[in-house]
Amino acid sequence: MLSSSGFASASWELVVRVDHPHEEEQKDVTLRVSGDLHVGGVMLKLVEQINIRRAEELSLLKPSGEYFKKKKKKEKSNKEPIIEDILNLEGSPTISGPRVSPGLYSKTMTPTYDPINGTPASSTMTWFSDSPLTEQNCGVLAFSQPPQSPEALADMYQPRSLVDKAKLNAGWLDSSRSLMEQGIQEDEQLLLRFKYYTFFDLNPKYDAVRINQLYEQARWTILLEEIDCTEEEMLIFAALQYHISKLSLSAEIQDFTNESEVDEVEAALSNLEVTLEGGKADNTLEDITDIPKLADNLKLFRPKKLILKAFKQYWFVFKDTSIAYFKNKELEQGEPVEKLNLRGCEVVPDVSVAGRKYGIKLLIPVADGMNEVYLRCEHESQYAQWMAACILASKGKTMADSSYQPEVLNILSFLRMKNRNSASQVASDLENMDMNPECFVSPRCAKKHKSKQLAARILEAHQNVAQMPLVEAKLRFIQAWQSLPEFGLTYYLVRFKGSKKDDILGISYNRLIRIDAATGIPITTWRFTNMKQWNVNWEIRQVAIEFDQNVSIAFTCLSADCKVVHEYIGGYIFLSTRSKDQNETLDEDLFHKLTGGQE
């Protein structure tokens, strides 16, 4: 401990090792801390040292015992000495596969930007410097990890049920307390992860590190099946990983990024010119007082017991945040067969591009559970428009919102990535194949296909993304990850007051979901926008929440301390208050008040 004019009394240096696939690239980051500094404060200091914006989205996770089981078995048979990671910033399990030659990575591959003034960083950037928030700090943290071997993937822990996934979230550290108070020992491994799945102001210009870390976290949730996706979607993710891996090892990256810099400058000058001339951007709605509507023939199906799945065509009208449907177009001015209010509903894609199926599954909250409705569109363009409208309506937004058109384009882009290409092109690529396809899919998916067959299907999907620059490919991966039905759901095993069985509680950025632990079927959804208050009875460790319309719930958490759940809810409520007009400084007092709690 030191006491001088330069440092506060009873302060000391906390050394955090930032791991990287190359041992020579590891870096010890030294932080000056004091005994009253909690984990949240440590996080702010740490992310400032490595140029990751939006520190409030991150937290430290202590891995569960299951996480290390397979690793320990591997270590017993490994004669080489094991070097434990203190902090794994890649958001992935400890790398047990072969190291990649340092020559495959170049520190001049990807230009990053000064986070203060936005100017391009020097192409001779180094790992870290002693000065925080400078162009040198982005360094190799902006680079992706090399693909893992199939053997290494097979040795990593993969949750098989919602209960298993709930165990993964038991180790989030309390942001209001110190590491020592929470029993963290010297040299103990922690994971630095995006805890809150609401990524504010994700900007390629400033967020090279942040985008890469998000990509890495998303990649591992796919590979280890922490989030479910279809086989078709798995192949899209594999194609994007393959493309990103190729670009990361290619000298052409500099050309891609230099071109994007010019495009960004031109776009900025163009927008400035429009603003100075008093014009409006192309994607601005002509009249924001005129809320658009969709009207078209769609097919509808309601699941019922002992009845086969049969769709029936109706005339649908989508306006504001509601869908009304009629027997035909001529009856639109009369009473609808039914009107569905989508505010607070769950929107799940039900799509097979190969089978030309473009469906939307709606789970609409009602008093006694969930009202399940299936819509079927005729083609991808119609699907993209209606799907985007449903997604916005679930958040309480209309099609007049500026995010509607970008959402439509994102959906169309994802659908087109699934389109198959010519067999002749794929056959040509197979002859020059330079990949191990099992590295890019989950072990369970790899077991279903022969290596050459899997490679052919990945190369088919790759043809649709082959021209993407590196950062765009990472952003597309993140967007595709965000479009998955389970995205953003963090699970906890709970017992609701008055219930005789355990349930799963899913917490997302805008809602709570009660899920049947045995079947995985959602039972009830509660939106944060309808929440009046929440508190914890610390004596019996019970979380109680009140909603509008005299709805109240209470539960005890079985897979983690109730304070972990309390902090999760408080964190999301805090993050929902952010706006683009806010400055970069985190309101730490408000964040601590909402997430810290009192025992």
Buried (B, 14 or more C-beta within 10 A) or exposed (E): EEEEEEBBEEBEEBEBBBBBBBEEBBBEBEBBBBEEBBBBBBBBBBBBBBBBBBBBBBBBBBBBEEBBEBBEEBEEEEEEEEEEBBBBBBBBBBBBBEEBEEEEBBBEBBBBBBBEEEEBBBEEBEBBEEEBEBBBBBBBBBBBBBBBBBEBBBBBBBBEEBBBBBBBBBBBBBBBBBBEEBEBEEEBBBBBBBBBBBBBBBEBBBBBBBBBBBBBBBBBBBBBBBBBBEEBBBBBBBBBBBBBBBBBBEEEBBEBBEEBBEEBEEEEEEEEEBEEEEEEEEEEBEEEEEBEEBBBBBBBBBEEEEEEEEBEEBBBBBBBBBBBBBBEEEEBEEEBEBEBEBBBBBBBBBBEBEEEEBBBBBBBBEEEBBBBBBBBBEEBBBBBBBBBBBBBBBBBBBBBBEBBBEBBEBBBBBBEBBEEBEEEEBEEBEEEBEBBBBBBBBBEBBEEBEEEEBBBBBBBBBBBBBEBBBBBBBBBBBBBBBBBBBBBBBBBBBBBEEEEEBBBBBBBBBBBBBBBBEEEEBBBBBBBBBBEEBBBEEEEEBBBBBBEEEBEBBBBBBBBEBBBBBBBBBBBBBBEEBEEEEEEEBBBEEBBEBBBBEE
